[in-house]
Amino acid sequence: MRRDDLYLADIVEAAEAVTGFISGADEAGFVGNDMVRSAVLQKLTVIGEAAARISDALKQQHSTLPWQDIVAFRNIAVHKYFGIDWHIVWNAATIDVPSLHEEVLRIIAAQSEGDTDDTA
């Protein structure tokens, strides 16, 4: 089983990719660009998949994050692809992803501070 820190790293990496994909774009440009839409949606799916696999213990420790909503978004993106509302995806990419990115970085930093090297 993969460790939580690896799933958290997946979320950070995917969030950074989303930010890069939409850099300089507005919503109309995003909606009109199939390649960017597809890339953003794929990374949002990665975020949702990683969130689904994070341990319940970590989710409980950081219960202010909407873990269930993140996973639910992934499920909608995968199972209802042809009915996706691109305005919602745009909002997720521009509003939700940056705040999630910052929160996950805080979790990683807190976990790193809690790690001690007993071998020294």
C-alpha contacts under 8 A as a table, 3 or more apart, distances in Angstrom:
res1	aa1	res2	aa2	distance
2	R	6	L	6.74
2	R	7	Y	7.56
3	R	6	L	5.56
3	R	7	Y	6.89
3	R	54	I	7.99
4	D	7	Y	5.12
4	D	8	L	6.13
4	D	53	R	7.95
4	D	54	I	5.44
4	D	55	S	6.61
4	D	58	L	7.72
5	D	8	L	4.98
5	D	9	A	6.11
5	D	108	I	7.01
6	L	9	A	4.97
6	L	10	D	6.23
7	Y	10	D	4.92
7	Y	11	I	6.36
7	Y	50	A	5.10
7	Y	51	A	7.17
7	Y	53	R	7.29
7	Y	54	I	6.50
8	L	11	I	5.08
8	L	12	V	6.33
8	L	50	A	7.23
8	L	51	A	7.89
8	L	54	I	7.91
8	L	104	V	6.50
8	L	108	I	7.25
9	A	12	V	5.05
9	A	13	E	6.06
10	D	13	E	5.15
10	D	14	A	6.05
10	D	46	V	7.44
10	D	47	I	7.01
10	D	50	A	6.65
11	I	14	A	5.20
11	I	15	A	5.98
11	I	46	V	7.20
11	I	47	I	4.93
11	I	50	A	6.52
11	I	51	A	7.65
11	I	101	H	7.33
11	I	104	V	7.60
12	V	15	A	5.11
12	V	16	E	6.14
12	V	101	H	5.63
12	V	104	V	6.86
12	V	105	L	7.17
13	E	16	E	5.20
13	E	17	A	6.27
14	A	17	A	5.00
14	A	18	V	6.23
14	A	43	K	5.17
14	A	44	L	7.16
14	A	46	V	6.74
14	A	47	I	6.38
15	A	18	V	5.08
15	A	19	T	6.29
15	A	43	K	7.19
15	A	44	L	7.69
15	A	47	I	7.48
15	A	97	V	5.87
15	A	98	P	7.06
15	A	100	L	7.94
15	A	101	H	6.01
16	E	19	T	5.10
16	E	20	G	6.24
16	E	101	H	7.66
17	A	20	G	5.01
17	A	21	F	6.07
17	A	40	V	7.87
17	A	43	K	7.23
18	V	21	F	5.07
18	V	22	I	6.38
18	V	39	A	7.71
18	V	40	V	5.37
18	V	43	K	6.52
18	V	44	L	7.75
18	V	93	A	6.53
18	V	97	V	7.79
19	T	22	I	5.51
19	T	23	S	5.95
19	T	93	A	7.26
19	T	94	T	7.62
19	T	97	V	7.99
19	T	98	P	7.63
20	G	23	S	5.14
21	F	36	V	6.33
21	F	39	A	7.40
21	F	40	V	6.82
22	I	25	A	5.27
22	I	26	D	7.82
22	I	30	F	7.08
22	I	36	V	7.31
22	I	40	V	7.97
25	A	29	G	5.76
25	A	30	F	6.22
26	D	29	G	5.30
26	D	30	F	6.15
27	E	30	F	4.98
27	E	31	V	6.06
27	E	87	H	7.53
27	E	90	W	6.51
28	A	31	V	5.16
28	A	32	G	6.06
29	G	32	G	5.11
29	G	33	N	6.22
30	F	33	N	5.35
30	F	34	D	7.89
30	F	36	V	6.51
30	F	37	R	6.31
30	F	90	W	7.51
31	V	34	D	7.21
31	V	37	R	6.67
31	V	86	W	6.40
31	V	87	H	7.84
33	N	36	V	5.50
33	N	37	R	6.18
34	D	37	R	5.06
34	D	38	S	5.99
35	M	38	S	5.16
35	M	39	A	6.13
36	V	39	A	5.04
36	V	40	V	6.03
37	R	40	V	5.25
37	R	41	L	6.04
37	R	86	W	7.98
38	S	41	L	5.15
38	S	42	Q	6.08
39	A	42	Q	5.17
39	A	43	K	6.37
40	V	43	K	5.24
40	V	44	L	6.16
40	V	93	A	7.39
41	L	44	L	4.99
41	L	45	T	6.13
41	L	77	A	7.23
41	L	89	V	7.33
42	Q	45	T	5.01
42	Q	46	V	6.37
43	K	46	V	4.89
43	K	47	I	6.25
44	L	47	I	4.99
44	L	48	G	6.24
44	L	74	R	6.77
44	L	93	A	7.94
45	T	48	G	5.04
45	T	49	E	6.08
45	T	73	F	7.84
45	T	74	R	4.85
45	T	75	N	8.00
45	T	77	A	6.90
45	T	78	V	7.37
46	V	49	E	5.05
46	V	50	A	6.07
46	V	74	R	7.87
47	I	50	A	5.23
47	I	51	A	6.09
47	I	70	I	7.49
47	I	74	R	7.72
48	G	51	A	5.02
48	G	52	A	6.13
48	G	70	I	5.25
48	G	71	V	4.52
48	G	72	A	7.55
48	G	73	F	6.89
48	G	74	R	4.83
48	G	75	N	7.87
49	E	52	A	5.11
49	E	53	R	6.53
49	E	71	V	6.64
49	E	74	R	6.83
50	A	53	R	5.23
50	A	54	I	6.45
51	A	54	I	5.37
51	A	67	W	6.32
51	A	70	I	6.86
51	A	71	V	6.29
52	A	67	W	7.56
52	A	68	Q	7.93
52	A	71	V	5.71
54	I	58	L	6.84
54	I	59	K	6.96
55	S	58	L	5.44
55	S	59	K	6.37
56	D	59	K	4.96
56	D	60	Q	6.03
57	A	60	Q	5.15
57	A	61	Q	6.23
58	L	61	Q	4.97
58	L	62	H	6.23
59	K	62	H	5.15
59	K	63	S	5.57
59	K	65	L	7.87
59	K	67	W	7.09
60	Q	63	S	4.89
62	H	65	L	6.16
63	S	66	P	7.23
63	S	67	W	7.75
65	L	100	L	7.77
65	L	103	E	7.98
66	P	69	D	5.31
66	P	70	I	6.30
67	W	70	I	5.17
67	W	71	V	6.34
68	Q	71	V	5.17
68	Q	72	A	5.98
69	D	72	A	4.89
69	D	73	F	6.05
70	I	73	F	5.22
70	I	74	R	6.50
71	V	74	R	5.09
71	V	75	N	6.34
72	A	75	N	5.01
72	A	76	I	6.26
73	F	76	I	5.16
73	F	77	A	6.12
74	R	77	A	5.05
74	R	78	V	6.15
75	N	78	V	5.24
75	N	79	H	5.86
75	N	80	K	7.87
76	I	79	H	5.28
76	I	80	K	5.22
76	I	81	Y	7.10
76	I	84	I	7.84
77	A	80	K	5.74
77	A	81	Y	5.25
77	A	84	I	6.78
78	V	81	Y	5.69
80	K	83	G	5.45
80	K	84	I	6.57
81	Y	84	I	5.47
84	I	89	V	7.93
85	D	88	I	5.49
85	D	89	V	6.66
86	W	89	V	4.84
86	W	90	W	6.01
87	H	90	W	5.01
87	H	91	N	6.25
88	I	91	N	5.07
88	I	92	A	6.12
89	V	92	A	4.98
89	V	93	A	6.08
90	W	93	A	5.06
90	W	94	T	6.04
91	N	94	T	5.18
91	N	95	I	5.46
91	N	96	D	6.90
92	A	95	I	5.51
92	A	96	D	4.68
92	A	97	V	5.98
93	A	96	D	6.12
93	A	97	V	5.20
93	A	98	P	7.48
94	T	97	V	6.32
94	T	98	P	6.67
95	I	98	P	6.02
95	I	99	S	6.78
96	D	99	S	5.47
96	D	100	L	6.03
97	V	100	L	4.99
97	V	101	H	5.92
98	P	101	H	5.02
98	P	102	E	6.38
99	S	102	E	5.19
99	S	103	E	6.24
100	L	103	E	5.08
100	L	104	V	6.04
101	H	104	V	5.29
101	H	105	L	6.17
102	E	105	L	5.12
102	E	106	R	6.31
103	E	106	R	5.06
103	E	107	I	6.35
104	V	107	I	4.94
104	V	108	I	6.19
105	L	108	I	5.07
105	L	109	A	6.11
106	R	109	A	5.04
106	R	110	A	6.07
107	I	110	A	5.10
107	I	111	Q	6.13
108	I	111	Q	5.09
108	I	112	S	6.12
109	A	112	S	5.01
109	A	113	E	6.17
110	A	113	E	5.10
110	A	114	G	6.26
111	Q	114	G	5.04
111	Q	115	D	6.34
112	S	115	D	5.17
113	E	116	T	7.75
117	D	120	A	6.21
